[in-house]
Amino acid sequence: MDPLVLGGLVAVFTILVLFSGVSVAIGLLIVSAGFLIVFDGARSLELMPEILFGKLDNFALLAIPMFIIMGSSIASTRAGADLYEALERWLTRVPGGLVISNLGACALFAAMSGSSPATCAAIGKMGIPEMRKRGYPDGVAAGSIAAGGTLGILIPPSVTMIVYGIATESSIGRLFLAGVLPGLLLVGLFMAWSLYSTAKSGNRDLLNVTPYTWREKFEILPRVLPFLLIILGVLYAMYGGIATPSETAAVGALLCLVIAMVIYRLWNPKDLWVVLRDSTRESVMILFIIAAAGVFSYMLSSLFITQSIAEWIGTLDINRWFLMGAINIFLLIAGFFLPPVAVILMAAPILLPVIVTAGFDPIWFAVVLTINMEIGLISPPVGLNLYVINGIAPDIPLKTILLGSLPFVACMVLAIILLCLFPGIATWLPDLVMGAAI
């Protein structure tokens, strides 16, 4: 059978299996085993255990559970509420400062936790009721938190970037740096839209401020600064040549646990057990998907599907930006239904040779891919962040949350366009700190 036709069959069966309700990892293994048996014979399955466990035999993977523990220990405390309150006290005199505080808190908490749902939950519990109490439109209150939560997979340290780096054998440190300026760009776009929509509502009460004394402003800082210092310390150790990403992640996880215990009195063994249990569950889920995706990639390569697709696209006489537009549409659709980790691991083996052949930078493409995955987090039918917000504020209709998040989707699309026009937004900082990529 022609490899391109076979690739189409693989795509169809993969979609059907994943829509059946099985977990992503099990679904990938089922599809891989089925096609290997049919087209390569039963003996081809003998390599599956070796590939499955060999994919996990990578020291860089240690960073994933460590960063997850780091985020879980923060999310299990009042760190999000303190961060929100600190920004509110310092930005309260800025017109529309409350929505800026929420987005700023989302960005900082996302950098500490690396988790979009955790960011939505932690900041939304405080931010949404406060914004609604002061008269902000429900759409702005819910949409800004839902969109701000997506920053967790872009601003470093990002588990999604780690997965992309492992899947494409790219520098994780360079990927982390590549997400900084685009992350700040998104924060700026989100703030600009929020302020515009707030001013457009014509509610003068939104400009009213709660006066805070300098004492009140400074007394909240000691509860927040340790976490921010950990983030800066992790990044300094990584880019200062002191330690590898996995080593710095382990130190960061330990320090976050210690701070959670000392500052937030997380002494109860049951609470610590919940942090470690949830972190283990999430880590195992991601690592299982990585292992299964390794088998899936082997199946695609063994049946010459990946090579044939890359060769076929290379022979097409089309503009490379038209090609990139098609890739973005594919990623958007995939992000609507699948978690970011699954999309990256399934798509990277096919897309990487295509984008390299077309002359695109893989590091730049990682940022574009991640923003596409962010759009999926606030878009139906899955839209995980939308349901998290709905759980926090059940009296806000899901339709209102969705409509409130759509302008932020437009901001993300604008960010992708700006990245295409000015790729240096993603590549300048990595090149400055680590030198130009060869």
N, C-alpha and C positions, 0 to 999 in steps of 0.2 A: 504494500500500500504506500502511496505517496506520503512522505513525512508531513507535508503541509496539511493534507486531508486528515492524517492521523492526529496531528496537533489540534485540529478542529474538534475531532471526536473526544480527545482528552479534555478540552475546554468544556464541552457540553456535559460529559459525564461528571467532571469535577463540580460543576455548578449544581447538577442534579443531586449529587451525593451530599454536598454541603447544605443544600436547601432541605434535605431530608431531616435535618435536626441533629445529626451526629456532630461530635466535636470536630474542630478543624483538623487537629492532628490525626485522629482516627480516619477522618474522611480522606486525607491525603494518602495515608497508608493503604486504604482500600483501593483507591484509584491506581496507585503505583503498582501494587501487587497484581491487580487485575490485568492491567495492560502488559506488565512484564510476563505474566503467565501466558497470555494469549499470543503475544508477538515474539517473545524470546524463549518461551518454554519454562517449565516449572523449575529447572535447575538455576535459573537466574535469581530465584528467591534466596539461594544460599548466601548471596552477598548482602542481603538486606540487614541482618543483625550487625554485621561489621560496619556497614555504612551508617546505620542508626546510631550505634554507640561511638563510632569514629567521629561523627559530626559534633559530638559533645566533648570530645577530647581536645579541648581548646582552652588554654589558660585565660584568654580574654573573656570567656563566658562567665568567669567568676564575678565580673563587674555587675552582671545583671541582678543576681540575688542580693548583692551588697547594696546597690543603689535602691532596690526595692525595699530592703530593710530600713535604709536611710529615710525613704519617703514615708513608710508606714509608721515609724516611730514619731515622725513629725505630725502626721495626720491623726494620730491617736491622742494628741494633746490639744491644748488651747492655742497652739502656735498660730494657727490661721486666724483665730479671733483677735489675738494680740497684734498680729501683723496688720490686720484690717484697722484695728483701733488706733494703732500708731500712725498709720498714714492718714486716717481721718483727722486726727488731732493736728497734724502738721499741714494738711492741705485744706483745712476747713474754710479758710478765707478766700480760696480760689473759687470764682463763679463756677457752679457745677462741680465743685471739688469732690463731692461724695462719690459720683460715678468714676471720677479719676482715681479716687482712693481705692475703689473696688477693683478697677482694672490693674492698678499698680500692685495691689495685694495679690491678685491672681498671678501676675507675672512673677513676683518674688516667690510666692508659695509654689508655683509651678517649677521654678528653678530648684527649690528645696526638695520637692516631693517627686517630680518627674511623672506625676499621674494626673491625667485630665479629670476623671471622675472625682478623685480626692480633692483636687483644687476647687471644683464646683461645689462640693459638699461643704468643705471647710469655710470658704469665703461666702458662699451663698447663704448659709445659715444665719450669718450676721448681716451681710450686705443687703440682701433682698428685702427683708422686713424693714430695715432702716430707710432704704430708698423709697419704698412704698409709703412709709409713714410721713416722709417729707414731701410727698406729692409727685415723685418721678413716675412717668407712665409705666405700667406693668411690663410692656414690651421692652422698654429700655432696661428696666431693673433685671428682668429675667434673661434677656438676650445678651446683655453685657457680661453677665457672669458665665453663661453657657459658652460664649465665645472666648472669654478670658481663660476659662478652664482648658481650652484646647492648646494653650501655649505650653502645657506640660510636656508635650512630645517634641517641642522644637527648641525651647531654651535649655541649655545644658545645665546639669547632666541629664541626658535623655536616653531612656532605655531603647526607644525606637532607633535613635542614631547608632547605638551600640549594635543592634541587630542588623542594621544596614551595613555597618562596617564589617561585621563578621560575614554576612552574606556575599559582599562584594570584595572582601579583602582590602578594604580602604582603611586609612588611618583614623582611628576613633578620636584621637585628639584633634585632628584637622576637621573632622565632622562636627565636633562640639563647637569649635570656634566658628565654623560656617553658620551655625544656627543663631549666633549672638545678634548680629546686626539685623537679619531678617526678623528675628523675634522682637527686637526693639521697634522695627518698622511697623510690624503688626500692632504692637501696643499703641504706637502713635496714631495709626489709622483708626483703631478702635476708639481711642479717646476723642479724636476729631469728630467721628460720627456721633458718639454719645453726646458730646457738647452741642453739636448742631441740632440733633433731635430734641435735646432738652430745651434749648433756646426756642426751637420752633413750636414747642408745646405752649409757650406763652405764659407759663405758670411762674409768676414772680416769686412765689414762696420758695422756689428751688434755690434762689440766690441768698436766702436767709442762712446765716451761719451761727454755729454754736461757739461762743468764745471760749478758748482754752488758755490757761495761764502757761507761762514758760515752765513752771514746775510740773504741771500736768503733762506737758509735751515731753519733758525729759524723763519723767519717772517710768514711762512705758518702754523706753528704749532698752534697758537692761534685759528685758524678757525676749527681745527680738534680735539684738545684735549678735548673741552667740551663734545662732543659726546662720546668720549672714556671714559671719566670720568663717564658719565651717565651709560654706560654699566657696568663698574666696580662697580658703586654705587648700581645698581640694583642687581647684583650678590652678593655683600657684604650684602645688606639688607636681601636678600633671605636666604643666608647660614649662616648669623650671628645671625639668630633667631629674627631679628628686625621686619620683616613683612612677610606675606604670598606671594606667587607668584602673586596673583591677586592684592594685595595692592601695591607691588613694580612695577607691570606693569602699574598701574594707575598713580603712581608718575612719572615713566619714561616717559609715554606718555605726561603728563603735562609739564615736563621739556624739552622734545624734541620740543614741540610746542613753548614754550617760547624761546628756543635758536634759533629756525628757525625764529621767529619773530624779535629777537634782533640782531642776527649776520647776518642773510641773508635777513633782512628787509621784511619778509613775512607779511606785514601789510594789504595788499589789502584784503578786505572782500571776494571778489570773489575767491582769491587763497585759503584762509582758508576754504571757503565753499567747494571747490573742494577736499581738503584733507579730510574733515569730510564726504563728500558725498561718495567718493570712499572707505573710510574706512568702512562706514556703509554698503555699498553694499557687500564688501568682507566679512564682519563679518556676515551679514544676510545669505549669501550663505553658509558659513561654518556651522553656527548654524542650518540652515535648514537641511543640510545634516546630522548633528549629531542627530537631532530629528527624521528624517526619518530612519536613521540607527538604532535608538532605536526600532522603530516599526519593522524593518526588523529582528533585533536580536530576538525580542519577537516572531515573526512568526517562525523563525528557532527553537527556544526553545520549543514553543507550539506544534509544529509538531514533536518534538523529533529528529530533524535533527542534531543539534549540538551535542547532547549527543551520538547519534548513530555513528556519524563520529569519535568522539574522542574515543569511545569504540572500534570501528572497527580498527582504527589505532593502538590502544594500544595492540590489539591481534596479529598484524602483527609481524612476527619473522624476522625483518630487522634491520640492523645497524642504530643507531640513526643519524649518519652522512649522511647516504644515504637518510634518511627521511628529514634531513635538506637541502640536495641538492635538493630534489624534491620541498620542500617549497620555496626555493630560485628561482627555475625555474618558479613556479606558480606566485610568487611576481613580477618577471621580466616581465612576459607576461601581468599581470594585470597592471603594471606600464606603459606599452607601450600605453595603451588605456585610463586609468582612472587617475584622479588627486590623489596625495598622500593621501589627507584627505579621499576620498571615499574608496580607497583601505584599509586603516587602519580600518575604521569603519565597512566595510563589512567583512574583513578577521579576525579581532581580536577576535570576539566571537568564531570563529571556531578554529583558530590556537592556541590561548592561552592555552586551556587545553591540546592540543596536545604537545606543546613544554614543558610545565611543566611536563607532564607525561614522556616525553623523557629525562628529566633531564637538560633542558636548562634554563638559567637565563632569565626571561622576560625582565630585563633591558638591558642585552646584546643583546637580540633578537630585541629590539627596534632600536638599532643602525644598525644592519644588515638589518632590514626592511627598515630603512630610506635610507641607501646607495642604496638599490635596487630601491627605489623611485627616487633617484637622477639619476640613470642610465636611468630611463624612461623619465626624463626631457630632455635628449639629445639624445634620440633614436626615430626613426620614428615608427609608423605613426604620433603620436601626437607630441612628442618632442618639447614642448613649447619653451624652450630656443633657439632651432635652428631657430625658426621663429622670435623670438625677435632679434636675431643677424642678420638675413636676412633683417629685417626691418631697422636696424641701418646701415648696409652696403649692400644695395641691389645689388651693382655691384659684390659682391662675390657670386658665384652660390651656391645654397642650397646644391648641391652635395659636393662642396669643404668644406663647413661648417661641413657637416655630416662626411666626411672622416677625417677632422681635429679633430673632437670630439671623433672618435673611439679609438685612443690611450688612451684618458682619461677614456673611458669606461673600457678599460683593466686595468687602474690604480685602478678603483673602484672595479673591480672583484678581483684584487690582495689584496686590502684592506679587502675585505670580507674574503678571504682565510687567511690573517694574523690574523683577528679577531677570526676565527675558531681555528687557531693554538695557539693563545695567547689571550684568552678572557679577560685577565686582562687589555688589552688596553682600554676596555670599562668600566670594573668594578672596577679597582684599585682606580681611583679618587673618585667616589661616596663612596666607602668603607672607604677611608682615611678621607674624610670630614664629612660624615654622619654616619660612623660606618657600620660594616658588616650587610647586610640584613639578617633578620631572616628567 
